């Protein structure tokens, strides 16, 4: 049965197209019926039938030829973060998914960039075992392509759309994974991966301890940013996937710590017609 996000009511017979509609409305702010039909390559009448069912289930509401998430599903702080630098995050997600193999066990922490990674994994990989504290990541991966998802419990943070605290960290420490995929707040020029939130850093620490390999995914806005909480020793991270090359001071300490830096290919610009 599909996993429920906070405040979300998902019927067991929900179709894949209905899930895709919710994903587009929720993650990419595609709300016009005509645009939904174009993105999913179906007729407007087909989309309207699916939307009607979602409205009846209380998941969407109609608004003058468009749709919107029902208030109970809206998670405004995290939704806003998803839309910041979205194109770069999608490119990063695709690059990370290329480094994951079918059947691997993964730990993925909460973050807007790792949420896009989960979307990319759902499209490209099969039979994953995923341990996460993120409602958003679990939602994208559960019930698809033979994936197994283990969701950490504990106090739910509205801003993070994730479970945090000692209970969540303890749950994660029960598992062992091939790879941890982590988000961060800053790549400090002084030589540290950092975060603003102590609870998030503790979750990352638990995932680092439980994984054979560790990968950090970060867009260029993280370079040079200082946050107050150190996540780990730089040498504990094997790979940094970024959308731009780091500045010289950051590149120097990454190389010194043995961290491989992978630059995600940029998505092609849309052509004018």
Buried (B, 14 or more C-beta within 10 A) or exposed (E): EBBEBEEBEBBEEBEEBBBBBBBBBBBBBBBBBEBBBEBBEBEEEBBBEBBEBBBEBEBBBBEEEBBBBBEEBEBEEBBEBBEEBBEBBBBBBBBBBBBBEEEBBBBBBBBBBBBBBBBBBBEBBEEBBBBBBBBBBBBBBBBBBEBEBBBBEBEBBEEBBBBBBEBBBEBBBEBEBBBBBBBBBBBBBEBBBBBBBEBBBBBBBBBBBBBEBBBBBBBBBBBBBEBEBBBBEBEBBBBBBBBEEBEEBBBEBBEEBEBEBBBBEEEEEEEEE
